[in-house]
Amino acid sequence: MSTGSDSLWAHSAQQFQEIFGESWQRALQAFTQIETPPVPGAPPVVPIRLAPEKLQGLQKQYLEEAGKLWAEGLQAPPPAADRRFAGEGWAQNPVAAFSAAAYLLNARTLMALADAIEGDEKTRAQVRFGVEQWVAAMAPSNFLAFNAEAQRKAIETKGESIAKGMLNLMHDVRQGHVSMTDESLFEVGRNVATTEGAVVYENELFQLIEYKPLTDKVYQLPFVLVPPCINKFYILDLQPENSLIRYSVAEGHHTFVVSWRNPDQSLAHKTWDDYVEHGAMQAMAVVRQITGAEQVNALGFCVGGTILSNALAVHAARGEHPAASATFLTTLIDFTDTGILDVFINEAFVRVRELQMGQGGLMSGKDLASTFSFLRPNDLVWNYVVGNYLKGETPPPFDLLYWNSDSTNLPGPFYAWYLRNTYLENNMVKPGKLTVCGEKIDLRKLKLPVYIYGSREDHIVPINAAYASTQVLPGKKRFVMGASGHIAGVINPPAANKRAHWTREDGKFPATLDAWLEGATEHKGSWWGDWSGWLASHAGKQVAAPKRYGKGTKFKAIEPAPGRYVKQKA
């Protein structure tokens, strides 16, 4: 660029700073005067306030970076560090690169403004979440008019990518959700949920699947898995190579799994008590009848673990001890720290849900799935909007994302009770506070040994919350922390030799996870082997594997696994 041009750009940059400095002041004035109308039942609304010293620093930084960007003009390098703008189309189009850099500057500033809000942590988290949603939605990559990669592909394909994108959009509108994978390539029972077994019991809430042994002998105490009812059980049985169910069978455990029914209007009145007593408790009772064992080993995953903890607490209140051990995978029992989901929870929100469906109705599975997706909007929403619609691509086959899109409804009374007594009031850890199935529950009575697993990057059950169970459950404990998130951390088979996990062998459980980690040891690879060894130590002697499903005339094979309940769509 010539000296004259340099001078012109410098003068323009000065004008830019003056103009945007004034605009900044107007924007801040509007931002700090935001007041939300009161909601019946909600706490008084407090106007948003921003720390003056933080504002001054942000303003100075923003104007410096904006002036620099403007001075560089169309020579600004593309923001390759952000994968949304990492393609060659962005790098080769100066206007696109400039728009991406300007967007990222504004996005960083808006997020910094959200962090600068004065007030309690929950208010800041709610504002930050709202700003993050808006920022993610407004990325130039989400619009064909600004997405250089999508434009380039449209030219290369002579418009075919746009036509395919429209077909993809119409398909997704018909099915009611954004496609994350090519769902036509998967079928439950054909290439996911294929571990051999049979349904040996069913009621209106669940089917009980008994799996065919893969060993000549099995452990004397049967093994019962209680998956979350908010999802389908086959996250634990995706493919043979990553199936926790098949792994437990291959390790010599006589394995049973609860397959929850996908609720329709006939179940719209079901409550938390129903899922505890006629779900988890009934499943353990049936398994004991089939096997003749006095006790079972039980596992609960996510909400299934919360249900299992209540089922065991009800049994304890009645002086019963049907489980020899319990495993809790990424489970919330103490709801003090609920992570990002806390932004949705307050008295007004819970009260509205109680009025809407507390006495009957359904919480839509599609609404639940959408909520969880928007917890990670760039990865689980806009990434697919860009690929499917702007570029006309078909997402690659991925069993986990197929499962993620196979949503389940929840009965309204169950959902409303769960919101108030867990996320809002954290009543489970208050001895005698809750009455479940007619019993005052006290988790301090659960003396059985427990295995507690948490994932380090979990955004659904934060790792601190998973660890908090060690402070609630009084029996002999083993806590293990795995790498990755809520699903990928759990579904981590040993053969893959991926990620890592941490254990501590001195049997001490200090008050905080950080203190526990000071004495922990990192191990490469999956935590499954550690858990399998622990479970075997509580499973009794080995006996001859059963030759047929069920028992006698009362518990016959009803149909092959995975059964029909899991195939019901929301």
KOLKOL-224568 format. One line per field, with one value per residue (C-alpha): x, y, z. Coordinates in pm, whole numbers, plus 32768, in hexadecimal, padded with zeros to 4 digits. Layout:
% residues N
east	c(X  ...)
north	c(Y  ...)
up	c(Z  ...)
This chain:
% residues 570
east	c(8000  8087  80DA  7FA6  7ED0  7F70  7F1A  7DB7  7D8C  7E23  7D31  7C12  7C7F  7C7B  7B1C  7AB9  7B2C  7A70  792F  793B  79A4  7860  779B  783F  77C6  7662  7667  76E7  75E1  74D1  756D  7583  741D  7383  7264  7196  7022  6FD6  6F5D  6E55  6EFC  705B  7146  714C  71FF  734D  73C7  750B  763E  779D  78E0  795F  7ACF  7A8B  79C3  7ADD  7BD3  7AE9  7AA6  7C18  7C67  7B46  7BA0  7D0D  7CBC  7BAC  7C95  7DA6  7CB2  7C32  7D94  7DF0  7CB8  7C93  7DF7  7D87  7DE4  7CC4  7C72  7CEA  7CEA  7B6D  7B09  79D0  7AB4  7BD8  7B83  7C39  7B0B  7B35  7CAD  7C8D  7B76  7BF1  7A91  7A28  7B64  7B25  79B8  7A21  7B2C  7A36  7933  7A2B  7A93  7929  78E4  7A0B  799E  7834  789F  798D  786F  779E  78BB  78DC  777C  776A  7692  7671  7709  75BB  755A  76A7  767E  7520  7591  76C2  75EF  7500  761B  76CA  758F  756D  76DE  76DE  75A8  7631  7779  77AF  77F0  767D  7608  7638  766F  77A7  7825  7944  7964  77F5  7806  793B  7891  775A  7831  78F7  77B9  76FE  75F2  75BF  762F  7521  7416  7489  748C  7320  72C5  737F  72C4  7171  71CD  7230  70F4  7025  70E1  70DC  724F  739C  744C  7597  75DE  754E  7438  73D2  750B  74A8  7398  736B  7397  7446  758B  7563  74E9  754B  75C9  750A  73FC  7286  7179  7110  7027  6F66  6E73  6DEB  6F2F  7048  70B9  71C2  72C6  7393  74D1  755A  769C  77DE  7896  7863  784F  77BC  77D9  76D9  764B  7595  75DA  74C0  74EF  73FF  743C  73A9  723A  7288  733F  7336  7401  74C8  75C8  7656  763C  768D  777B  781C  796F  78F3  77D5  77EC  76D4  7790  78CD  7822  7795  78EB  7980  789F  777E  7619  759B  7441  73E1  72B3  7228  7140  7005  6FF3  6EC7  6D8C  6C49  6BF6  6D1E  6CED  6C86  6DB7  6E84  6FE3  6F62  6EE7  703D  70E2  6FF5  6F69  70AD  71FA  7172  709B  71BC  729A  7180  7142  72B6  72CC  71A2  7232  738F  7338  7444  7402  74B2  7515  7627  7585  75FB  7553  75BA  7563  73F3  73E6  74E4  740F  72E1  73B4  742F  72C5  725F  7375  731A  71AD  7220  7303  71E2  7122  7249  7291  73E1  73AF  74FA  7656  76F4  7698  774C  76F5  7769  775E  7644  75BC  755B  75C9  7542  760A  76D1  7602  76DC  764A  74EE  74CA  748A  732E  72C9  7217  70D2  700F  7084  7036  6EE4  6E80  6EE0  6E17  6CE7  6D14  6D4A  6D67  6C1A  6C40  6CD2  6E16  6F63  6FBD  70F5  7141  7137  7221  7311  730F  735F  748A  7506  7503  75E5  76F1  7659  7783  77CD  766D  7596  763D  7746  7631  7569  769A  76F4  7596  74EF  75F7  76E8  75EB  76B7  763B  76CF  77A8  7720  775B  76A8  76BE  761C  750B  74C0  74D0  73BC  72DD  722E  7140  701C  6FF2  6EAE  6E57  6E2A  6F79  7026  6F8B  6FDE  7141  717C  7103  7198  72EB  735D  729A  7295  739C  72C2  735D  7488  73AB  7364  71EE  718F  7103  6FF2  701D  6F37  6EA7  6FFA  70CD  7217  736D  7499  7570  74D0  756B  768B  76D5  781E  7808  78D6  78B2  7927  7935  79B2  7AA2  7A05  789A  77AE  7676  76FC  7829  794D  7933  77C8  781F  792C  7832  778A  78BA  7857  76EF  7707  779A  7803  7952  7996  7A6E  7A72  7B04  7B22  7B32  7B94  7A9E  792B  77DC  77C4  791D  79BC  78D3  78D5  7A4C  7A9A  7BF3  7C42  7C3A  7D54  7CDA  7CD0  7D31  7CA3  7D0D  7CF8  7D66  7DC4  7DD8  7C5E  7C4B  7B37  7B80  7A72  7AD2  7B34  7C6E  7CE2  7C95  7D5F  7E92  7EAF  7E2F  7EEF  7EB4  7E92  7E8C  7D5E  7C03  7B79  7AA9  7BB4  7BCC  7A53  7A40  7B3A  7A7A  792D  79B9  7A23  78B5  781C  7851  78CC  78A6  7791  771D  7689  7510  74A9  7360  72C0  71DD  715C  703E  6EED  6EE6  7010  7023  70D2  6FD2  709A  7206  72DA  72D3  7158  704A  704A  7198  7119  6FFC  7035  6FEC)
north	c(8000  815C  8268  832A  81FB  81C0  8323  82F7  81B4  8256  837C  8289  81C3  8302  8353  81E9  8206  834F  82CC  817E  8222  82E7  81B3  80EE  81EB  81DE  8062  804D  8140  806C  7F27  7F9D  801C  7ED1  7E74  7D3B  7D43  7C80  7B18  7AA5  79D8  7A45  7B0D  7C88  7CEB  7D94  7E7D  7E12  7ECA  7EC2  7F06  805D  7FFF  7EC8  7F95  808B  7F72  7EC7  800A  8055  7EF5  7EEE  8039  7FD6  7E8A  7F1E  8034  7F3A  7E61  7F8D  8004  7EB0  7EBB  7D9C  7D30  7CA6  7B33  7A3B  79C6  7864  7808  77F3  76BF  776C  784C  775E  76F4  776D  7835  791F  793E  7990  7A8F  7BCF  7C55  7B0E  7B07  7C6D  7C25  7AF3  7BB5  7CD0  7BD7  7B2D  7C7C  7CD7  7B7B  7B8D  7CE6  7C80  7B50  7C2A  7D1B  7BF8  7B92  7CF9  7D01  7D41  7C59  7AF0  79D7  7955  7AA5  7AB8  7953  799A  7AD4  7A24  7904  79F0  7AB7  7977  7900  7A4A  7A5A  78F3  7932  7A72  79E0  7A3C  78CC  7888  7957  7903  7A73  7A7A  7911  7909  778E  7756  7852  77A9  7656  76E0  775E  761B  7545  7639  766D  74FD  752F  7637  7554  7434  751D  7578  7407  73CB  74EC  7468  730C  7391  7464  732B  725B  7373  7395  73EC  72B7  7279  7138  7070  6FCD  6EEE  6E1D  6DB1  6CD1  6C6C  6AF5  6AD9  6B9B  6C46  6B99  6A44  6989  683F  681D  680F  68D7  6806  68F8  6A34  6B23  6C6E  6D24  6C40  6AFC  6A2D  699C  686A  683C  66F0  6694  6694  65C2  6461  64E6  6626  66D7  666B  67C8  684D  69A5  6AA1  6BE2  6D08  6DFD  6F5D  6F72  70C0  6FFC  6E9B  6D83  6D2A  6E39  6D19  6C2D  6CEF  6C05  6AC0  6B6A  6C87  6BE1  6BF0  6AEE  69F6  6A3C  69E5  68A5  6845  6882  676F  6838  67BA  6903  69A2  6AFB  6BD8  6C55  6D75  6DA6  6EE8  6F8C  6FE8  7079  6F32  6F73  70EB  70C7  7000  7089  7072  6F6F  6E98  6E93  6E3F  6D2E  6C9E  6CDD  6CAC  6BF6  6B0D  6AC0  6A56  6985  68CD  6889  67F3  6713  669F  6656  65ED  66DB  6794  68CA  696D  6A59  6B93  6CA9  6DF8  6EE6  705A  7082  6F09  6F26  7028  6F40  6E1D  6EE2  6F28  6DBF  6D47  6E52  6DE0  6C79  6CEA  6DA3  6C59  6B99  6AEE  6ACC  6A35  6AB7  6A40  6B6A  6C97  6D45  6EAE  6F2F  70AC  70C0  71EA  719E  72E4  73F6  7516  753E  74F6  75AE  765D  75C7  76A6  77D1  7747  7703  77F8  7800  78A0  77A2  7679  7706  7734  75CC  7554  7616  7596  7424  73DF  7329  7288  72BA  7276  7327  7307  7240  7322  7453  73A8  7345  74A8  7534  744E  74A0  7615  75E0  75BE  7689  769A  7524  7495  7590  768A  7597  74C3  75EC  7658  74FC  747D  75B2  76AA  75A6  7495  7388  7245  721D  70E5  6FAF  6FBB  6ECC  6FB3  70D6  6FEF  6F92  7102  7151  7031  70FD  7092  7140  7162  7154  72B2  725E  71A5  72CB  73D7  7317  72DD  744E  74C9  73C3  73A3  74CD  75D7  7563  744E  7387  722F  727B  72FC  71D1  7195  72BB  71E9  70E5  6FEF  6EC3  6F10  6F0D  7024  6FF0  7020  6FDC  6FB1  6E5A  6DDC  6D18  6C48  6C70  6D60  6DAC  6F17  6F8A  70EF  7184  72A8  737A  731B  7442  7383  72F4  73CE  7309  73BD  734F  71E5  71EF  7287  7131  70BC  71AF  7132  6FB6  6F1F  6DC3  6D4E  6E19  6E23  6F60  6F6F  709E  7068  7155  71EC  7231  71A6  7099  7075  7052  6F33  6E81  6E45  6CD2  6C4E  6BD3  6D39  6D98  6F00  7014  6FE1  6FB3  700A  6F3A  6F61  6E32  6EB5  6EAA  701A  70FC  7265  736E  73E5  7346  741B  738F  722D  7265  72C2  7154  70C0  7008  7027  6EE9  6EDD  6E42  6DD6  6DC1  6C8D  6B97  6C3E  6C2E  6AC5  6A58  6B13  6A7E  691C  6944  6977  6872  6732  65E4  6568  6476  63CB  64C1  649F  63DF  6492  65E4  6634  6534  643E  64AA  65FA  6699  661F  66C0  67B5  6829  6849  696B  6A90  6A75  6B58  6C66  6CF1  6D11  6DFA  6F5B  709C)
up	c(8000  7FAD  80AD  8040  8076  81C9  822C  81B3  8278  83AF  8392  835F  848F  8562  84E8  852B  8694  86C5  862B  86E0  8824  8820  87B5  88D0  89D0  894A  8947  8AAA  8B23  8A88  8B06  8C6E  8C72  8C09  8CEF  8CC7  8D1F  8E5D  8E48  8F43  9052  8FF3  90D1  909A  8F59  8F93  8E7D  8DD8  8E57  8DC5  8E82  8E09  8E10  8D3F  8C47  8C19  8BDB  8AE5  8A2C  8A0A  8996  88A0  87FF  87E1  873D  8660  85F0  85A0  84DD  841C  83D4  8347  8271  8183  81CC  831E  833D  835A  84BE  8477  85E8  85DC  8515  8493  83C3  8385  8220  80EA  807D  81A4  8174  8002  8028  80D2  810D  81B3  8286  82F7  834F  8418  84D5  8520  8599  8682  8713  875B  87E4  88D5  8949  8981  8A4B  8B14  8B59  8BDB  8CBF  8D3F  8DCD  8F41  900F  906E  8FA7  8F2A  8E94  8DDF  8D62  8CDE  8C27  8BA1  8B20  8A70  89D4  8968  88B3  87F9  87A3  8720  864C  85AF  852E  83BE  837A  83B9  828E  811F  80CE  81AA  81AE  80B7  80CB  8078  7F5A  7ECE  7ED9  7E2F  7D11  7CF5  7CEE  7C0C  7D12  7D62  7ECC  7EFE  7E6B  7F48  8074  8037  8023  8169  820B  819D  8219  836F  8387  8349  844B  854D  859A  84FB  8473  8523  8466  8347  8410  82ED  8326  8486  850F  8679  8693  8540  8566  86B8  87F8  8770  88A3  88A9  89B0  89F0  8A9F  8BCC  8C7E  8C2E  8CD0  8C55  8CAE  8C3C  8BA0  8C4E  8B61  8BC5  8AF9  8A81  8B3A  8A70  8B73  8BF7  8D5A  8DE6  8F31  9030  9066  8F33  8EA7  8E67  8D9D  8DCA  8CAA  8C9C  8C3E  8B97  8A87  89F9  8A95  895F  89A1  8A6E  8942  8806  8750  87CC  87EA  88C8  8983  8AFD  8B09  8A2F  8AF5  8C3E  8BA5  8B1F  8C79  8D04  8D96  8D73  8CE9  8CE5  8C62  8C95  8B49  8B9D  8AD2  8A07  8AB2  89F4  8A7B  8B29  8C13  8C34  8DA3  8E17  8F38  8FC4  90BD  8F9C  8EF8  9043  90BD  8F7B  8EBF  8F71  90A3  8FD1  8EE8  900B  909D  8F54  8F20  907D  9033  8EE6  8F6D  90CF  9152  9296  9214  90CB  9060  8FD4  8EED  8EAA  8D96  8DA5  8E09  8E25  8F3E  8FF0  8FD5  9050  917E  91DF  91A8  928F  938E  938F  93C3  94E0  9585  957C  960D  94BF  9410  92B4  9226  9282  91D3  90FE  8FE2  8F93  8E41  8E0F  8F0B  8FCC  9133  91D4  90EE  9182  903F  8F09  8E11  8CE3  8D17  8E49  8D63  8D1D  8E83  8F68  902A  8F0F  8E0B  8EEB  8F50  8DE5  8D98  8EC3  8E4A  8CE7  8D2A  8E9E  8E9D  8D48  8BF1  8B3A  8B25  89B7  896D  8847  892A  8A1F  8909  8880  89D9  8A01  88A4  88E8  8A12  8904  87E8  86FC  870F  8720  8661  8578  8501  846A  83EA  8321  82A6  825B  81CB  8153  80C5  8072  811F  81B9  8314  833A  83EE  8564  864F  877E  86C5  8643  87AB  880E  8713  8787  8892  89A8  8A50  8BC7  8C90  8D09  8E7D  8E7E  8DD7  8EB6  8FF6  8F80  8F33  9086  916A  90C3  8FF3  90B1  921D  922B  9319  92E7  93C4  94E0  95C4  95E9  950C  93EF  93FA  92DA  92B3  940C  94BA  954B  949B  9536  9458  958E  95B4  9470  9507  93D1  9313  91ED  90B6  904C  8EF5  8E73  8D2A  8D3F  8C26  8C6A  8C30  8CA3  8DEA  8E43  8ECB  901C  9033  8FE5  90F2  91EA  9204  92C8  93DB  93E5  93CB  950A  9497  9416  92DD  91A7  90D7  8F79  8E97  8D20  8C0B  8B0F  8B3B  8BA9  8A9D  8A00  8B57  8BB3  8A62  8A5B  8A23  8A82  8922  88A1  898E  8995  8A98  8C04  8D60  8EC3  9001  916A  9238  939E  93D1  942E  93AF  9410  93F4  9298  9150  913E  928A  9213  90D6  91A2  9203  90BB  8FAC  8E36  8D67  8BEC  8B44  8BB2  8D13  8CB7  8D2B  8E7F  8EA5  8E2E  8F35  9042  8FD4  8FCE  9139  9198  90AF  9176  90F5  8F92  8F37  8DF8  8CFE  8CC6  8B90  8B52  8B89  8CAD  8DA3  8D94  8D0E  8DBF  8D12  8BAB  8A84  89FB  88CC  8861  88DD  88BE  88D3  884D  895D  88EE  8788  87E4  8761  881E)
